[in-house]
Amino acid sequence: LTSDGQSVFSIDHQSGAKSELPKSDSAKLVLARTHFILENEDLLPPYHVFHSNSECIAVWCKTGRWSTLQTAVYLVSSSVGFGKSAVMMTLSVAAAHVVLVPALAVGGLAVVGAPMLYLRKSQQLWQEATMRLTEEFWRRASPDVFVEAIEYWGNWGGGSP
């Protein structure tokens, strides 16, 4: 959970509703995004293991959101694991040297908080990439892609969102 109690995997919708993971868009929209990426590779953010990798491309093509579940899981689990280690180390040292407890507590907070801060930064970069790619995609989209989106998202074409 983030500092505001929200799951790092949640996707906030403007209506306020949340879903744990984004659902795939229609096959036509996914293929349109895939062709867009292949034709406009220069628009992709530079590679970064946490912020911009192959999973981000796949997720954006399927859902329209630039993100990676692998990074979120790694950073959250690292924070939890570091937290357990910091608590155990503090308790061990406190038993022998009570004077060192405040220093260890501050160090433990830094070790536990760093992955969560990096996750927050990653989420911000994912949002920026999502907006930039999505705006450019729709700017260059053909009319049939707009029709597909309206039918699919409006559930007029028989597809299920």
Secondary structure, DSSP 8 states (H G I E B T S, - for coil): --TTS--TT-EE-TTS-EESS-----HHHHHHHHHHHHH-GGGS---BTTTBSHHHHHHHHHHS----HHHHHHHHHHHHHHHHHHHHHHHHHHHH-GGGHHHHHHHHHHHHHHHHHHHHHHHHHHHHHHHHHHHHHHHH--HHHHHHHHHHHTT-SS---
